[in-house]
Amino acid sequence: MTSAPRFWWAAPDWRAWPLYPVSQLYGSIARARLEGAPRVPVARPVICVGNPTVGGAGKTPTALALADAARGAGLTPGFLSRGHGGRLRRPTRVDPSRHTAHDVGDEPLLLAARASTVIARDRAAGAGLLVEDRVDLIIMDDGFQSAAIRFDYALMVVDAERGIGNGHVLPGGPLRAPLRDQMRHATALLVIGDGIAAEPIIRAAGRAAKPVFEARLRPIDRDRFKDRPCLAFAAIGHPDKFFNTLRATGARIAATFGFADHHVFHDKEVAGLLDLAKRDHLEIVTTAKDLARLKGAGGRAPELVAKAVVLDVVLRPDNAIMFKTIIGQAMEAFNKRRLSNSH
């Protein structure tokens, strides 16, 4: 997968403005889908964790944290994902002991290690499998703009360091649909990390009378990498965010390698990482998502999997009851929906 253009994340310039008419057309189509799509009702509460832009913003850590909170409340959560990057097209229950990222995508493998997970391009069919599995709550990782099923709570996630970029809709910018239309259909906004780039969307949330939450990704074992010479690589939406998190642990980062989100590593790239780390006596550090993608790959990938260490992170909300509040409101919205449908 190719990287997002750098100009998306800067002030609009001569590269963005010529694309504006196309962005307007794309935005009108996305608006029509948000407004008029026949969202299929689901027989369980659905929390959608989406983001307004393409690229990573922290959706998967948010989904995992929601699942932990749901279990803490006595519920049985399940995950629904499109399975981006996977080859399987039919709705499939993810089995980490049998499937690889080539089959189901990298993020579903992480989700499936924590709760029942289904990948499906047909979201309604995928939700049906989770209902069969008797989950109490469906957490949908991405899919906000698809408007395929009815959400009981839509949490929009944004990276505080990147925000909404230049504010233009695809292809002139990173927005998946016009911001005002997205905020109208969202329930709340979650800003992850520190930075001022999210201020435009925070203001948009305020105008739409949507609550704004804040949270931060924290390393689980902060002292593990202190003073250790490291080679860091990541193929996620915002690799620099991972590198900065690792740097904050006190690690001595000698080399960094950033790739596009969901990048499929070639054997030359894998060999290059291994050989450089061996030559300079560096510990190889990566993300859980990247390690999941490498498992099952050929060539020297098994060697890299064996030698790489994951910097595990967890999402910590500034408001201790944030996830409990979100789950409670989703359950309440679902019960109201079910009651209205029975009349």
C-alpha positions, -999 to 999 in steps of 0.1 A, spaced: 0 0 0 13 34 -9 18 61 17 -6 90 21 7 121 3 26 144 26 7 175 14 -25 161 31 -9 169 65 1 205 57 -19 237 50 -38 235 17 -15 245 -12 -11 242 -50 -13 204 -47 -46 203 -29 -65 231 -46 -65 217 -81 -81 186 -67 -108 206 -49 -135 199 -76 -129 162 -73 -129 164 -35 -163 182 -37 -177 154 -59 -163 127 -36 -176 145 -6 -211 148 -21 -212 110 -27 -199 103 8 -225 127 23 -253 110 4 -242 76 17 -241 89 53 -275 105 49 -294 79 29 -278 45 33 -303 19 45 -285 10 77 -293 -26 87 -304 -30 123 -285 -55 144 -298 -76 173 -271 -64 196 -258 -30 207 -231 -17 182 -203 7 191 -185 19 160 -149 31 165 -141 51 134 -120 80 123 -127 110 100 -96 105 79 -77 77 62 -48 63 80 -43 53 116 -56 73 145 -57 47 173 -89 29 165 -77 -6 174 -63 3 208 -96 21 215 -116 -10 204 -94 -32 227 -99 -8 256 -136 -8 251 -137 -46 251 -117 -47 284 -142 -22 299 -172 -43 286 -158 -74 303 -153 -54 335 -190 -46 333 -199 -83 330 -206 -82 292 -193 -105 265 -179 -83 237 -172 -92 201 -153 -74 173 -164 -68 138 -138 -58 112 -137 -55 74 -104 -74 74 -85 -49 55 -55 -65 37 -68 -100 40 -78 -122 10 -109 -139 25 -141 -124 12 -168 -144 30 -177 -135 66 -152 -154 87 -146 -161 124 -110 -152 130 -88 -180 144 -52 -168 153 -40 -204 154 -51 -210 118 -53 -176 100 -25 -152 90 -26 -115 82 -27 -126 45 -60 -143 52 -78 -118 75 -56 -87 78 -33 -77 107 -57 -58 130 -83 -87 133 -55 -110 146 -49 -86 174 -86 -83 182 -91 -121 180 -66 -126 207 -89 -107 231 -124 -116 220 -146 -132 193 -138 -115 161 -155 -117 127 -142 -102 94 -168 -93 68 -170 -70 38 -208 -74 44 -210 -59 78 -246 -70 85 -236 -106 77 -206 -104 100 -227 -89 128 -250 -119 123 -222 -143 131 -214 -124 163 -250 -126 173 -248 -164 168 -218 -164 191 -240 -148 218 -220 -117 223 -236 -89 244 -219 -60 226 -204 -56 191 -174 -33 188 -169 -24 151 -134 -14 142 -137 12 114 -167 13 90 -182 46 101 -184 60 66 -198 28 51 -231 33 69 -239 -4 64 -254 -12 98 -270 8 125 -248 21 153 -259 27 188 -228 47 195 -203 62 170 -170 72 185 -148 92 162 -111 89 169 -85 115 159 -47 117 165 -39 150 182 -6 153 163 -22 150 129 -58 161 133 -77 163 100 -47 174 80 -55 201 54 -92 196 60 -99 186 24 -119 155 14 -102 127 -7 -83 129 -30 -71 164 -21 -69 157 16 -73 129 41 -110 133 51 -132 104 41 -163 127 40 -170 164 47 -162 170 84 -196 187 92 -215 156 79 -193 132 98 -197 151 131 -235 152 126 -236 113 125 -210 108 153 -219 104 190 -187 117 204 -151 126 196 -120 110 212 -87 128 208 -56 106 214 -23 121 224 -10 157 227 -9 183 201 -28 212 186 -36 197 152 -69 184 165 -83 218 173 -103 222 141 -122 190 147 -126 198 184 -143 230 174 -165 211 149 -175 188 177 -184 217 199 -205 233 171 -223 199 167 -228 197 205 -208 164 207 -188 155 238 -150 154 234 -130 128 253 -92 126 256 -68 97 261 -32 87 256 -13 56 245 10 45 273 37 18 271 28 -12 293 65 -20 302 81 14 302 114 4 317 119 -25 293 137 -4 267 154 22 288 190 30 276 189 1 251 202 7 216 173 0 192 163 -3 156 126 6 153 103 -1 124 66 3 119 41 1 91 11 19 106 -8 51 98 16 73 117 50 56 123 65 87 139 40 84 167 53 49 175 89 61 173 82 90 197 65 66 221 95 43 221 118 73 225 99 85 255 107 52 273 144 62 273 154 39 245 184 49 224 170 47 189 198 43 164 176 38 133 140 41 123 121 27 93 86 38 86 64 22 60 28 27 47 0 14 68 -6 -24 62 26 -26 42 35 -61 31 72 -66 38 94 -79 10 122 -103 19 149 -77 9 134 -53 35 133 -80 61 169 -90 54 179 -53 56 164 -49 90 180 -81 103 214 -74 89 216 -38 101 205 -48 136 231 -76 137 259 -53 124 252 -25 149 241 -47 178 207 -32 180 175 -46 195 147 -47 169 115 -31 182 81 -29 164 44 -28 169 21 -57 177 3 -51 144 35 -53 124 45 -85 142 11 -100 135 15 -92 98 49 -109 96 38 -141 112 32 -167 85 52 -149 59 80 -166 41 117 -159 35 135 -145 66 103 -132 81 102 -160 108 137 -149 119 125 -113 122 95 -125 142 117 -144 165 141 -115 171 117 -85 172 103 -72 204 69 -55 206 64 -22 224 30 -29 239 8 1 246 -25 6 262 -50 34 259 -55 54 291 -84 78 291 -81 111 310 -116 105 324 -116 73 343 -152 65 336 -151 73 299 -154 38 286 -180 29 311 -200 60 300 -197 51 263 -208 15 269 -237 25 291 -250 50 266 -247 24 238 -267 -1 258 -293 26 266 -296 36 229 -300 -1 219 -327 -7 244 -346 24 232 -342 12 196 -355 -23 205 -384 -9 224 -394 15 196 -393 -14 171 -416 -35 192 -444 -9 190 
